[in-house]
Amino acid sequence: MKKIISLITLWIVGIGILFAEDIDFTTEAPDVVVSGEQFRLTFTVNTTKVSDFRAPSITDFEVLMGPSRSQHTSTQIINGNVSTFSSITYTYVLSAQKEGNFTVPGAKIKVDGLEYKSNPVTIKVLPPDQNNGVGGKGQSVGNSAGTQTVSEKDLFMTATVSKTKVHEQEAILLTYKIYTVLNLTGLQGGKMPDLKGFHTQEISLPRNKTFSLEHYKGRNYKTLVWSQYVLFPQQTGKLQIPSITYTGVIEQPNQNIDPFDAFFNGGSAYVTIRKQVVTPAINVEVLPLPANKPASFGGAVGNFSLTSSINSQNVKTGDAVTIKLILSGVGNMKLIDTPEVKFPSDFEVYDPKVDNKFSLSQSGLSGNKVFEYLAIPRHAGSYTIPPVEFTYFDLNSNQYKTLTTDAYEIKVEKGEGDAGQILADFTNKEDIKRLGNDILYIKLGNTTLHPKGKFLFGSISYYLWYLIPLILFIIVCILKRKQVIENANVAKARTKKANKIATKRLKLANQLLVQDKKNEFYDEVLKALWGYISDKLNIPVSELSKDNIDNKLTELSIPDELIKDFIETLNNCEFARYAPSNESNAMDKVYTSAIDVISRMENHFKN
């Protein structure tokens, strides 16, 4: 009987928990405040069934008011469904008294007999602004507000790099940050220059940026990270990141008009001021990698690990052997050469498949790079696939490190339909072998001889058989020489093959489009566009920029409209990669534009 009562009790409790409200109890406060400044601390629960509220111990701040209790109820009707939301908020008004980082513990409540605790919050307290006093919110600009001018200390931008002395291929984080005490409503211009000597990738930041408070050189500024880039230096020596000029749009109170007069007579209580903001240039010293590079070094710089696997070590002739290498870590993963797997000479080897599974982070490209190698054994036997060596330059120890995989012993058995396969080494007829059978030698029989003139020897046909091959040989030599001369002209050869290579890359991009692989698709389209114009203009990709493309095409009398379309296609491709719009439509549009502009450009080059 007691067991039955216990089961019923558990069943009732379980049903109660199942239908209980999903209680959400949260603490909210500003992340950063200024010493002497008042701010609100709130505890909000999404129910009105609160029977007990216990505030935390607030020792690091002065409590000016609270807790004040407020209740909120709202009703929504969507498609005939009525939903009601109720909440209770407990509010404190606090004042920061000292600088530092302080944590406010969570509060406790009871709802239907159950206890809940809110999350703790950490608040950073900054020192007072030396110019603006205790408030420090930048609402006053001293004399600049009165004269409606903006000083260099009221609005500026910084450009910082994570390191100014790095090794070749080492990732650098470049950050552009805004500092202002004014009502900055917009930032215009500021085109990012082409950084020669760097491979550049932009970090995707949220579109809706918000300001935070920061104490900088004695003043409290509203700050905002405007853009960030990860740079991989491609050459050694001293490289410069040029300055960028932006135009800040600022709204300030109009000191020449009374606010009430502006309100009632249609005037403007605010005036818009435009201020040029120039970021500082940065010099970066790039050190060469040590000279003692191992043979297995393929340009990897960072911190990596390597694992390998094989699909089977017991196969039959004609079966596929697949070896997978997974390179994990952080570094210049996009620029790493493919490691070499040395299959036995009797294996038919295919080009490896490379799958990039990394993403851009502030320390470089992090994630995995997967290499798949496919080979097919052609006859039976025991074989050894030696270990794969991968060498990278470790930035922590400043030395080369070599990663080694396991060796694989493979046993290949004879498969069906293998007897008709011929493998030959023509250095010795005794080495000619046929799988399963030996080749029989030709047997000599009786030979019938014919007198001169009665057969081919000495006839006109006999001499033509000598003359015709000689003529064909001369023709082939002439054509071959012409081809060699054309190939010797590297620029001409590259120009001739540019469209073919671009077409091949666009076909691959179409496959990636069908597979909805966004990053790989945009990378392939950009390779097609940059590679095509690089070959046509005979300028290395590393030295190309949109400006010199424009200048060079103009010199070649390419129409301005076509040049503009080509540059715009490059910009659209780079922008669409990070745009949160409809990806399928964006990818289709970029692909169509790339085909169209390359086709039109090719027609002009031919004419």
ABEGO torsion letter per residue (X at the ends): XAAAAAAAAAAAAAAAAAABBBBBBBBBBBABBBBGBBBBBBBBBABAABABBBBBBBAABBBABOBBBBBBBBBBBBGGBBBBBBBBBBBBBBBBABBEBBBBBBBBBBBGGBBBBBBBBBBBBBBBBAAAEAAGAGABAEAAAAAGBBBAAABBBBBBBABABBBBGBBBBBBBBBBBABBBABBBEGBBBBBBGBBBBBBBBBABBBBBBBBBGGBBBBBBBABBBBBBBABBEBBBBBBBBBBBBBBBBBAABBAAAAAAAGBBABBBBBBBBBBBBBBBBBBBBBABBBAABAGBBEBBBBBBBBABABBBBGBBBBBBBBBBEBEBAAABBBBBBBBBAABBBBBBBBBBABBBBAAEBBEBBBBBBBBBBABBEBBBBBBBBBBBBBAAAGBBBBBBBBBBBBBBBBBBGAAABBBBBAABAAABBBBGBBBBBBBBBBBBBBBBGABABGBAAAAAAAAAAAAAAAAAAAAAAAAAAAAABAAAAAAAAAAAAAAAAAAAAAAAAAAGBAAAAAAAAAAAAAAAAAAAAGBBAAABBAAAAAAAAAAAGBBAAAAAAAAAAAAAAAAAAABABBAAAAAAAAAAAAAAAAAAAAAAAAX
